[in-house]
Amino acid sequence: MRVFAALVPPPDAHADLETFVEPRREAGGELRWTPSHLWHVTLAFMADVSDWAVDEVVDTVASVASERAPIPLRLEGAGVFPNPYDARVLWMGVHSDADHGLADLESLALGVRRACDRVGASPAGGAYRPHLTLARSRRPFEATHWLRAMDAYAGPSWLADEVTVFVSHLGEGRGRPHYEPVAVCPLGASVSRG
């Protein structure tokens, strides 16, 4: 089964982004917009986890999360994968006003990936680029106008204080996937407070 560990924006950050995205979604043409209830910032994605290994993944994510302090974040700016002239994914960027916020986020993602790999969950690799997926396209598209339209967004700051582990159930037929949260792992449970 597909399992991923992610940060979920809190309701106020979620609502602010939804207000910004909604009028743009209506003009989306061939883009397949991610329903807002599925929005998240992935830390690690594991495409093939055995049923029996899900508890082990949860335990290892909880262990890593407990050793990391909460991270102040905000959603801001836009980007595409793989590039603006041959795009398939439109996303919102993740930033931090804290000096080491993005470095802490990258360290958390790397820690979760390494720990999941040690229990045999084999996370997808590659450089970590924190983002929240807004839309996808079946065919490549020229995205410069979308980047201009979405890049102006700067959302409110929020404190990422938990990692949610999800199981992704693929949609039936042309249906969307369903993400089932199986655990919420607090950040900083074992971090000493000064």
N, C-alpha and C positions, 0 to 999 in steps of 0.2 A: 504494500500500500504506500501511497504518497504521504509523507509527513513533513511538516515544516515548523520551524520556530520563528516567531515574529513578534514585533512590537505593534501594538494596536493603539492608534491615536485615541485620546480620551474624547468624550462626547462634545466638549466645546470646540476642540480643534477639528473634529470630524464635521460638526455642523458648519463651521466657518468655511472649510474647504468645499463642502456640499453647496453652500450658497454661491460660491465662486464658480464651481464647475457646471451647475445645472443649466444656465443659459447657453453655455458652450456645448454641452452635451446635446442639446436640441439641434445644434447646427453641425453635428458630428458626421454626417454623410455615411461613409462606409465603415467608420470606426465602430468597433464593438466595445462599448464602454463597460468598465468593471462596475458592477453594482456597488454602491457606496458601503453597504453592510459587509462587503468582502475586503475593504481597504485594510492594508497592513504594510509594514516594513519588514521584509524577510531578513532574517539573520542567517538561516541555514535551511536548505531544501534537500530532502532525501527522497529520491524517486522510487526506491524499492526497499521498504522496511517490512520485515515479516511481522505478522500479528503478534507473535510472542515477544518481539523486540521493542514494541512501542513503550512498554513500561520502563525498559532500560534507557531508552532515549529520554523519556520524561525525567527519570532520576538524574541522568547526566546533565541535562539542561538545567534542572533545578540546582544542582551542585555548582555549576559555573555561575549561574545568576546570583546565587547567594553570596558569592565572593566579589561581586561588582557593585559599585554604588549606582544609584539612580542617575540618569543622564538627562540634562535639560536639552530639549530638541524643539524644532519647529519645521514645518513644511514650507518650502520656499523655492521658487524657480522651477523651470521645467527642463526636460531633456527627452531624448529619444534613443532607442536602440534599433539598429546598430549605428545609423548616422542620419542626418537630416534629409538626405536626398534619396534614401532607400530605407525609410523607417518602417518598422513593424510594431513598435511599442512606444506609447507616449506616457511619460511618467512625471511625477512631482518630486522635486529634490528634497533632501533632508539636510538641515543645517543645525548649528548650535551656537548660542551666544556665549557659552562657556569656553574658556581658553583651550581646554583639551576635550571638549564634548565629542567632536567627530572622531578624534583618536580613541576615545573611550568606547564609542560605538563600534568602531572597526575592531578594537581589541575584544569586545564582547562577541561580535560575530565570529571572529577567528577562534576564540575560546570555545564557543558552542560548536563550531564546525569540527575542531580537533577532537573535542570530547565525544561527539557523535561518531566520528570516524573510528575512535578507539573501541566503541562498542559494536562496530560492524555496520553502522547505518549508512556509510559512504555518502556524505553530502556532496552536492554539486560544487565544483571548484571554480577557479577563476578569481580575478580581482574583485574585491567587494566594493560595490557601488550602491550606497544606501538610497533607496527610492521607494515610492509608492506608485504602483501601476494604475494609470487612469484608463487607458484604452489600448486595444490591440487591433491589428488589421490582418486579414488573411493574405493580402497582397501588399508589397512594398508601396509606400506613398511618399510624396515630397512633403516634408513637415515644417518648412520654415514658417509658414503662416500660423501653424499650431504652436510653435515655439514662441512666436511673438505674442500670441493670445494668452498663453498660459504662464509665460515667464514673469509676468508682472505680479504674480501671487506671492504674498508673504503672510503666512498664517501666524496665529498666536503661539507663544512659547508654551510648552507642556513638559512635564517631567515623566520620562519613560522610567517607570518603577516596577515593571513586571514584564516577563517574557511569556507569551502564550504558545503552547504547543498544539498544533492543529493536525488533524487527519483530513486529507483532501479526498472527497468522494467525487469521482468524475460524473458529470451530468449524463443523463440518459439521452440518447439521440443527439440533438443539438442543444441540449440543456446545459446550463452553466454548472460548474462544479459547486459542491456544497462543502464548506469548511466546518468541520466539527471540532470545537475546542475541547481538548482532552485534559489539559492541565494549565494552570496559571502559576508561574514560578516567580516569586518576588525577587527583585534585585536588592542586594544589600542586606540580606537576612543575617549574614555573618560578618558584615563590615562594621568595624568599631566606629562609633560616633564620638567626635571630639568636641 
